[in-house]
Amino acid sequence: MKIVIIEDEPIIRKELKILLEQALYQVTLVEEFENAAKQVLAIKPDLLLLDLNLPGISGYDICTQIREQSDLPIIFLTSRTSSMDELTGMLKGADDYVTKPYQAPILLARISAILKRTSQSLQTETELLHVRDVKLNLPKACIEYQNQSVELTKNELKIMHCLFLKEGEIVPRLDLVEYLWDNQVFIDDNTLSVNITRIREKLKTVGIVDFIETKRGMGYRV
């Protein structure tokens, strides 16, 4: 598995490289930040560790540029600890947000969990699922509605897949977290909320409103 690191602090960059190589990952360092997104896309890694505070460019911008062309798993690794920074990072399309100083075992566990879920294909005999007039197209990873479509990331696709399979049922938040990330111990519950918010915003762009119902203290239903 190939991991790219974009980090401007030489000491942290070296520590991360050693840590990941000891965990048997192939590691590539990107040290020229102006065209970082292009470099990452050219390398075609399995995962990107991305700092936020970089000389001349924000990690948010790099994430946005990559998301325009790829659903590459991205973990923000940053010293910025505010909930607003984390929310912004997730809305920009990151798969996870880890703050410094990080704990090596937990960082490795999060990396492993993301790589595991992104390497697994969705197991289903039906490629096109319907809930009322809304269609979930699994091969194309998109939602289709009234001759319009909107693309979903892998996380968003798995959330919708789970909800579509249990149409009309309330799917507990814990079940969704376990379905997505296998081990909920390492995932902030807020991450699921951010993904749901992002899906709802995407659905609005094609005219789908109030499709995902929130049952407070319980879960979600379509």
N, C-alpha and C positions, 0 to 999 in steps of 0.2 A: 504494500500500500504506500502511495506517495503522498506526502504532506508538504505543503508550502508554508513558510513562515514569513510574515511581513511584520517586522518589529525593528524600530530604530535604535533601541538601546543595545549596544554590542554585548554587554554582559548577559542580559536576559536572553538575547538571541542565541548566544553560545550555550547557555544552560538548557534552553528548549531543544536545541539541536541534539545535544548529548542525551537528554532525557528520552527523546523520541527514537533516536538511533539505538539506544539500549533496549527500547521496546520493539525493535526490529522493523521500524518504519524507515522508508527512504525519505530523506529530508532535503529540500531545496530552499535556500535563502534568497529572498528578493530584497536587494539593498538599494535599488534605484526606484524611488517611489512615484515619480512623475507618470510613468507608463506602467505602473504596477499591474493594473487590471489586464492589460494586453499580455504582459509577461506570464501571468498566472494562467490565462486562457491558452497560451501557447504550450505551457508545460503540461496541462491537462492532469492536474493532481486528483487525488481522491478526496482531499479535504484541505481547507485553508485556515490557518490560524492568523488572525488579523488584529493588529493594534489600531486604536482609534486616533491617538495623537501622533501624527507623522509630519515630518517637515514638508511644507508646501501643499499638503493635501490631507483631507480627512479620511479616516477609514470608512466612514459612512459613504463617501463618494466612491471609493474603490468597490465597496459592496454593491452599490447601485449599478455601477458600470458592469460588474460581473453578472448581476442578476438580469440585465438586459439581454444576455446571451447564453446564460448557463444556470442550471440549478445545482451547481457545485456546493457541497456542504461547507458552510462558513461558521467558524466560532470566533466571536470577538473576545480577545484577551487584553484587558485594559485596566488601568488604574482608576478609571472613572467609575464611581460606585453608586451614583444616584439612580433612583428608579426611573427617572425620565430618560437618562442616557440608555438604560437597558431597554426600555420600551421603544425608543427610537431605533435602536439597533435591531430589535426583532421586527419592527415594522419595515425596516429597510430590506429585510429578507434573510437575516442571520438565522442559523439553526440553534445557536446557543450563545450565551453571554457569560464569560467567566472573568471575575475580577482578580487583580493582583493585590497582595501576593497570593498566588495560587497554591493549592496543595497538589503535589505531583500525582498521588494515587487517584484523586478525584478528577483531575484534568484528564488523565489517561483513561479513566472509566467513561468519561463523557465522550471522548474521542472514539473509543471502542464502540459505545452504544450507537453513535451517529453512523459510523462506518458499517455497523451490522445492519441497521435498518435500511440504509440506502443501497446496500448490496442485495437486499432481498426483494425479489419481484412480488407484486401483489398476486396472491394466490386466489384465483376465482375463475369459474367457468364462464361467467357472463361478462362480456367486455363493455356492454352498454347498460347501465342501470337507470331506472326511471322512478322518480317520485313526483306524482302529478305531471306537470308539463316540463319539469326540469330533468335534464339528462346528465348523467355522469359518464363521460367517455374515458375509460381507463387507458386504452392504448395511446390516446392523444393527451392524456392528463389534463382534461379540461371539463368545464361545465358548459352545457349547450342549452340555449333557451331562445325560442322564437327566432331562429335563423341567426343567432348571435352566439359567440362563445368567448370564454375567458380562461386563460391558462392557469393551472395550479402548480405550486411547488410539490415536492414529494410529501412533505409533511401535511400540506393542505389536502392533497389527494387522499392520503391515508385516513385523515379525519372524516372527509366526506364519504369515503368508501365504507367506513364503519357505520356512520349515521344512515347511509342509504340501505345497507344490509339489514338495519334494525328500524326500518321505517315505522313511524307511529309509536315507537318505544322510547322511553327516556334512557339515554345511555349515560351512566354515571361518569363523572369526571375522572375518577380513579381508573375506570376501565379504559377510557381513552388514553390516559397517560401511560398505562401499562402496554396498551396496544401499540402506541407510537414509540415509546422509549424503553420498553422491556423492564427497566428497573427504575421505578419512580423515586427511589431514594435520592438519586442524583439530579432530579429535575425540579426546578422551582415551579409550583403549581401555576404561577402567573404566566409561564410560558405557553400553556394551553390557551389561556384567555387571550393572549396576544395573537395566537394563530387563528382563533375563532373570529376575533375582530378583523383580522386581515382578510379572511374568507368573506365575511359579510360585506366589506368594502368592495371586494372584487365582484360579488354577486350584484351589488347595486349598479355597477357599470353596465350590466346587461339587462337591467330592469327587474331583478329578482329582489324583492323586499320582504322582510319578516319571514324568511324561509327557515332559518335555524332558530328554534325556540329555546330560550333559556329557562330552566326550572330551577329557581334559586335553592341552593343547598343540595341539589340533586344531580343535575347534569344538563344534557342537550337533547333535542328531538327535532326531526324533520318530518 
